[in-house]
Each structure stands twice: as structure tokens, then as C-alpha cells.
């Protein structure tokens, strides 16, 4: 049913309650909002804020209750990701849309470096690109998931 991805994790094997809680739109929306806070904490050398953001990102998938409805894009992102991994796909594979992640990782690393070096334009552009690539990836999954569920 599920396969381990090339990073060694098995996202599709997380329990149902995990996915149900993570499908709360507040979970996905707040994760997107965390990137600017993460970059701000690094750029301005705020270790407590950095620790709080990282801690929040770690508990985020189970922080919010299971939503009453999942007929919204942010919930569909989580449902589509689960479906994708359960189909045997991986986070990094040489096929679209997983191939987008090969662009995301170096973009994120450059962005984090720019924040450390306090380069405001590169940090801002890199942050926007990182978020944009993530949106491209998950939106591609949502479109495939919708097609799959309509058949």
C-alpha cells in the first residue's frame, strides 16, 4: 500500500487521526505563514522566536482538531499529499510534480543562507520563491487528486 520514500520517511503510513487533524485548513494555512516568521527569526537573530517557530512546525499537524469539512483547497492539499504517497510516489522522484522539490531544496538553502547573512532582497525573493514552489507542488497534487476522485 505505501512505500518508503527516498528520504526514509513514510508520510503515507501516518495514522488516520494524524491526517484527519492535519487536514484542518488552519494547519496548512499557518504552515505557509510560518516561513516569513522563520526567516525573520534567522535574519534578526531571535533564537527564542526561531525555537518557537520550529516547535510550532513540529506540532502543527496535530495541533488543530479534525475539521468539520474538507471541501477547501488547504484541506485538499493534505488529502492529496496522503493520496500521492499512498500511490507509492515519493517526495523526491524524477517525475512531475515531485521533481519540483529538487528546485525547492536549493532555493530554501539559499534563502536560509541569505537570512543568516542579512541580505534582505535575496531573503525576500528566496522566501517568496520557496513558498511559490511549495504551492506549485501541492496545487499540482490537488489537481491530480481531484481528477482521480472524479473518475
C-alpha positions in Angstrom: 0.0 0.0 0.0 2.6 2.6 1.0 6.2 2.7 0.1 9.1 4.4 1.8 10.3 7.5 0.0 13.9 8.2 -0.8 14.3 10.3 2.3 13.5 7.3 4.5 10.2 8.6 5.8 6.9 7.1 5.1 4.3 10.0 5.1 1.5 7.9 3.8 1.9 5.5 6.7 1.0 8.0 9.4 -2.2 7.1 11.2 -5.6 8.2 10.1 -6.1 10.5 13.1 -2.8 12.3 12.1 -4.1 13.0 8.5 -7.6 13.9 9.8 -6.2 16.6 12.1 -3.6 17.8 9.6 -6.4 18.3 7.1 -7.7 21.2 9.1 -7.2 24.3 6.9 -5.7 26.2 9.9 -2.9 23.6 9.9 -1.9 24.2 6.3 -2.5 28.0 6.3 -0.4 28.5 9.4 2.4 26.4 8.0 2.6 28.7 5.0 2.6 31.7 7.4 5.4 30.2 9.3 8.0 30.8 6.6 8.2 34.6 6.9 8.4 34.2 10.7 11.2 31.6 10.3 13.2 34.0 8.1 12.5 36.9 10.4 13.8 35.0 13.4 17.0 34.0 11.5 17.6 37.4 9.9 17.1 39.3 13.2 18.9 36.7 15.4 15.9 35.9 17.6 16.7 32.4 18.9 13.6 32.1 21.1 11.3 33.0 18.1 13.2 30.6 15.9 12.7 27.8 18.5 9.1 28.7 18.8 8.5 28.6 15.0 10.4 25.2 14.7 8.4 23.8 17.7 5.2 25.1 16.1 6.0 23.4 12.8 6.7 20.1 14.5 3.4 20.0 16.4 1.3 21.8 13.8 0.0 18.6 12.0 -1.7 17.5 15.2 -2.4 20.9 16.9 -5.7 21.6 15.3 -8.8 19.4 15.6 -10.2 17.4 12.7 -12.2 19.8 10.5 -15.9 19.5 10.0 -15.5 20.0 6.3 -12.6 19.4 3.9 -14.1 21.0 0.8 -11.4 23.7 0.6 -8.1 23.9 -1.1 -6.0 23.8 2.1 -7.7 20.6 3.3 -7.4 19.1 -0.2 -3.6 19.8 -0.1 -3.3 17.3 2.8 -5.7 14.8 1.4 -3.8 15.0 -2.0 -0.4 14.5 -0.3 -1.7 11.5 1.6 -3.2 10.0 -1.6 0.1 10.7 -3.5 2.2 8.9 -1.0 -0.3 6.0 -0.8 0.0 5.6 -4.5 3.7 4.8 -4.0 5.1 8.1 -5.0 7.9 9.8 -3.1 8.9 13.3 -2.1 11.9 13.3 -4.5 11.5 11.4 -7.7 12.4 12.4 -11.3 8.8 12.9 -12.4 6.4 15.8 -12.1 5.3 17.1 -9.7 7.8 15.6 -7.2 10.6 17.0 -9.4 9.6 20.5 -8.2 11.1 19.5 -4.8 14.5 19.3 -6.5 14.2 23.1 -7.0 12.7 23.8 -3.6 15.6 22.4 -1.5 18.4 24.6 -3.0 16.0 27.6 -3.1 15.3 27.1 0.6 19.0 26.6 1.4 20.0 29.8 -0.4 17.1 31.7 1.3 18.3 30.5 4.8 21.8 31.5 3.9 20.6 34.9 2.8 18.8 35.4 6.0 21.9 34.4 8.0 24.0 36.8 6.0 21.3 39.5 6.4 20.7 40.1 2.7 17.2 41.5 2.7 16.4 41.3 -1.1 17.7 37.7 -1.5 15.9 36.6 1.7 12.6 38.1 0.5 12.9 36.8 -3.1 14.1 33.4 -1.9 11.2 33.2 0.7 8.7 34.0 -2.0 10.2 31.5 -4.4 10.3 28.8 -1.7 6.6 29.4 -0.9 5.8 29.6 -4.6 7.4 26.3 -5.3 5.6 24.6 -2.5 2.3 26.0 -3.7 3.1 24.8 -7.2 3.9 21.3 -5.9 0.8 20.9 -3.7 -1.5 22.5 -6.2 -0.3 20.0 -8.8 -1.1 17.2 -6.3 -4.6 18.7 -5.6 -5.4 18.8 -9.4 -4.3 15.2 -9.8 -6.3 14.2 -6.7 -9.4 15.9 -8.0 -9.2 14.1 -11.3 -8.6 10.8 -9.6 -11.7 11.3 -7.3 -13.9 12.3 -10.2 -13.4 9.0 -12.1 
